[in-house]
Amino acid sequence: QCIDYIAARCEDERVSGPLRALEAQSRLASAEYVTGKLTDLMLSLPESDESVVEQAKLYIQAHLSGDCSIDAVAGAVNLSARQLMRRFFECEGRTVGKYVLACRMEKAAGLIAGGQRSVAALSEQLSYGSEKYFRKVFAGYYGCTVGEYAHRRREEGR
């Protein structure tokens, strides 16, 4: 889907050539590899506010289990933290931090729905410092505990 999205918006041969090669590799490569390559490709696109924000979002999605601090994301898109915060908010209507939180919580929800039961593993996989902090953030975001969320998802699946 990401490859199709970029291809539809890119007429630059410097990007479309490597994009076609990546599309062929994507059938054989892992999602993380393809996402990393897409991030590299996005970094070579023109620097409109929208493209910088898309680059930042791709970086965040590829690094949910790592450093998604504003400094790390800004460095990845070659902007100062202040410039990225301003551009991101103007384009998305929310802060980089809120976007990172939403991505991590959606990933956690998907893992839970897929049968992941270990809160310790979830908190580690999503770069939360502790299990206790992950539980607090999850409950604040979804309004229920991880266990309650998992139970609801199991009930919905029946």
N, C-alpha and C positions, 0 to 999 in steps of 0.2 A: 504494500500500500504506500509506504513512504517513497519507494522508488518511482511509482506511478505519479505521485504527487509532485515530486521534484521534476520528473521528465516533462510533465504537462506545463511547467512554468519556466523551463529552461531551454533557451534557444542557443546558448553559448556552446560551441563545439568543444571548447576546453573542458567543459563539464559533461556534456552529453556523451562523448566518447567513453570516458571512464565509467559513466553511469550505465551504459550498455554492458560493459565488461562486468561491472558489479552485479547487474541483474542476472547474468549467466552464473556467476559465482554464488549468488544468494540461494540457489536451489540446493547447494551442497554445504554451505557454511552455516555456522551457528548464528542465531539472532544477534548476539552481542557483537560478533565480528562484523556483520552487515551494518548494524547500527553505528559502530565505530567508523567504518568506511564512509557511511552516509554523512556522519558528522564532519569528517575530513573534507568530503565533497562540498558540503554546505559552506564550509569556511572559505571556499574559493569563489563563492557567489558574490555578486555586488552587495554593498553594505547599506541597503535601505534599512529603515527601522524594522520593517516587517521581516526582512531576511535575517537580520541580527537576532531578532527575537526567536525566529524559527531555529536558528543555529543554537541559541541558548537552550531552547526546549529540547532539541535533539541531544545536546550534551547532557542535560539533566536526566533525560530518560535513559541514556546509556550508562550513567554513573549513579544510579539510585543507591547502589550498595557502597558507594564511595563518598568522596568529598563533593558536596553540592553547595558549598558555601558561596556567597556572592563573589568573593575574590577568585575562587576557582572557576566559576562559570564566566566571570568577566574576563579572566585571563584566557580562557578557551576561545572566546570570540573577539579577542584583541581590543577590548574596551576597558575603560576605568570602571570601577564598581559603581560610581555615581552615574556615569553615562548609561550603563546597562540598566540600573534601577529605573532611571527616568524613561528610557525607551521601552522597557518591558511593561511598565505600568501604563504608559500611553497606548500601547498596542493591545495589551491583555486585560487591562482594568483591574489587575491585582498585582501584588508584589511577587518577586522571584521566590521569596520564602513561602508564600501561600501556595504558589504553583508546585514547589518541591514537596510541600506537605501533602497536597492533593495527589500527586503522583505516587508518593510513598504509601499513602493510605489506600489508594486504588490497587496498588500492587499487593499490599497486605491482604486486602479483601479478596482479591483473586486467588492468592495462595491459600487463604483459609477456605474459600469455596472449593478449591481443588483438593482439600483434604489435609493441608498443613496444620498440624495440631500443636506443635511446639512453639510457644511464645518466645522462648529463648532463641530458637533458630530464626524466627521472624525478625526479632529485634536486631540480631546480628546481621542478617541478610540485608536489612534496610538501614544499617548504620546508625542505630540508636545506641546510645551509650550504655543503657541498662534495660533489662526486662521491665523493671518498674516504670521507667520513663516511657517506654513504648506503650505499656498498658494505659498510662495516663493520657498520652496523646491520642491513642486509638479511641478511648472512651470519650474524650472531648470532641473528636471529629464525628464519630458515628452515634454518640449518645447511648452507648451500651458497651459492655465488656466484650473482650475477644470471645469468651465462651458463649455469651448470649448471642453474639453475631453468628458464630458457627452453628449454634442450635437453630436459629431462625433460617439460615441458609439450608440446613438439612431438612427442616420442615417444609420449606418452599419447594424443595426438590422432590418431595413425595407426591 
